[in-house]
Every structure is written in C-alpha cells, then in structure tokens.
Amino acid sequence: MSQTNIAAQLLPYLDRITHGDCIAVLAELPSACVDLVVTDPPYLVGYRERNGRPVGNDDNDAWLLPAFRAVARVMKPHSLCASFYGWPHADRFLSVWKECGLRPVSHLVWLKSYNCRAGYTHTRHETGYLLAKGRPPLPEDPPPDVLPWSYTGNRTHPTQKPVAALLPLIRAYSRPGDIVLDPFAGSGSTGFAAHSCGRRFILIEKEAWHCENVSRRIEHRQ
C-alpha cells in the first residue's frame, strides 16, 4: 500500500478518539502505520472505582492476546511500545507480548509521593515495560527508567495517567509529525501528551462516556 493510500486510510482516526473495541478498530487500520504506542491497558486485577463501578475487562484476560496482536500488526518495523501493566500478572503480560513479537527492552517505574494502598507494603509506584518490535534505533537522549509522577486526582478517569509522565517517552521514541497510538485511551492522556510534543495521535476507547469526555477536551484545546 502506498504512503498516500495509508495516509488517506488513517485520516478519519487522526487527532481524535474513536469509540469502539480496539481489536475491531485496529483491524480497520493498515499494517505498519504507527510510529509509537503508549498505552495503559486493564491490569487484570478486578479494579473498582470508589462507587463500586468496575473497570471494563479488568476481570479477565480474554482480550489480551488479540489486542496486542493487533497492536503489533499496526506498529511500523523497528518501533516501540510503552505499556503500563498489572504487576501481579506480569507473567501473563510478558507471555502475550513475546508471543506477539514484542521484546522487552526496558522496565519503567514512575515514583509517587503518596500511598495508593496499603497491604504488605505501601504502594507508591506505577510500572510499565518498553517493548520493541524488531530492532529500533537507540534514542539520542534516552529517558531514565525511573520517572516522576504527579497526582491527577482521577478527575476524568478512575486510573487517569498524568500527561507529564508520558512526555519523556514520546519525546525520546518518536519525532515531530509521527503518529502515536493508544488503543486503551481512557482519559486521553497519551493524545494530549503527543499533541504537546508536535505528534499526531490515534486514540481508541471502548467506554462511550470516556470518549465523550476526551472529545470535549480535544475540541476545547483546538
């Protein structure tokens, strides 16, 4: 497929959020069309909001392999995917990623200045993996693997990620004008971070009310 045809096929998805299951939506995109993936999938921990509402697909992993298989297909050769994950089920995430041809090349930790929960320890961090498809070139200015975190207040999503936490990854692993994908868009943080760095973005989200909220925020910023 020519670059002109790829660009035309992507146009309806660029710089906006698309409502739908990412497996189905990604099937509509051409292969090897995105430069970087930064995403926050369900953690498989049965998370519930304070009002008791569950996070979709956080109680099963049936979506995990087909979703990341679709993600790997649309990634360009020799590109990267940065994904948060639920550390209690690291084995499941790593097994799926490797099956999809995504190779772990770094582990990421975001340090928090507050307690999320107390159990055997106080939880004060988020974790992610940097995954490579093929052999991406090393960045000119690699970010540290321990990054700062600022509390969002979860005002627009129960697991809202701060835009500032994603900026170092987008700056290091993509170039201005590149396309950044988030198939589990949630509050849209990846899109806002990509936009602030001069990148294009594709956001996909299954929950309609999150899509409506992100769409309003995108319109407000334009």
PyMOL commands that set and color helices and strands:
alter all, ss='L'
color gray80, all
select helices_A, chain A and resi 3-13+22-26+64-74+87-99+163-173+189-196+208-221
alter helices_A, ss='H'
color red, helices_A
select strands_A, chain A and resi 16-19+34-39+75-84+103-111+125-133+146-148+179-182+200-205
alter strands_A, ss='S'
color yellow, strands_A
deselect
rebuild
show_as cartoon
